[in-house]
Amino acid sequence: MKKKILIIGFGSIGRRHAKILSKFSDISEIFILTNQKCNEYFKLNKLTQIDKINPDYILICSRTSQHLKHLKYVEKKFKNKLILVEKPLFENTKNFKIKNNKVFVGYNLRFHPVIQYIKKYIVNKKIISINANCYSYLPLWRKNIVYHLSNSAKKSYGGGALLELSHEIDYIQWIYKKIKKLHNVRIKKISNLKIDTDDTATIIGEIGQANFMIDLSFCSLNTERLIFIHGNNFTLKGDLINNTVQINKNNKKRLLSFNINKDYTYKAQHKHLLEKKYLNLCTFKEGDNLMKLLDKIRNLNE
């Protein structure tokens, strides 16, 4: 049976989801709740209008600071619906429980073949340290959007490097173990970007029996997204931009390449949700626990 889709919010990520889902053969209609122009899909102007369309799959792609409001409304009005909230779940920890629907959080990098390969490779291996970084330049993130007016640039909207780039924190816990201890944190705005949020975040601590460091920045002109895992007798380097894994072991190098496009992880995430294959998805509980960890990280920085 074909499904109705509702997307709340039509910024860059809402548009991306709509474009991807419009190519799914089992989607009948896509409704967009937005104040912006929307000629390609069925447009809704008020939140109350969603009551009448009875969607099968709901995506909350509004500003992070509006996620709770929209999730509360959907949770109250519907039952047994699939809901995907874009990451991060909220701008900080909220006292909110899900009872009526299945809710997931959009940490789509779990579906990146590099991350999936690493998760399988390190099983039963002793890990010494994990280093993950994500470097980019905010003014280049989105075309046709003035960067300092974007959600990412404003603290009141739930922006900032720590929240926007929290994929790294999610995926290292997903592929290995929960973060055990936090030792050192530095979250700060240090660039001359016209933003009122942090533009860098460095987090150092322990995960399982290993040390870890996560380094995040959206004020770097060197675009890079890497994960290094050092274990007993091996070092692994995962490159999430060039889609490669390099393994150094026994004085030999092995290089694996994955042929994917930029929408692959989003498409895989939707496919698994619509087929009710939830194993690799970030659950509401996991997203909520990540928010609690992010609050601890910020408190340690103060």
Summary of the structure (lengths in Angstrom):
residues: 302
radius of gyration: 19.5
end to end distance: 51.8
largest distance: 63.3
contacts: 970
relative contact order: 0.16
helix: 32%
strand: 32%
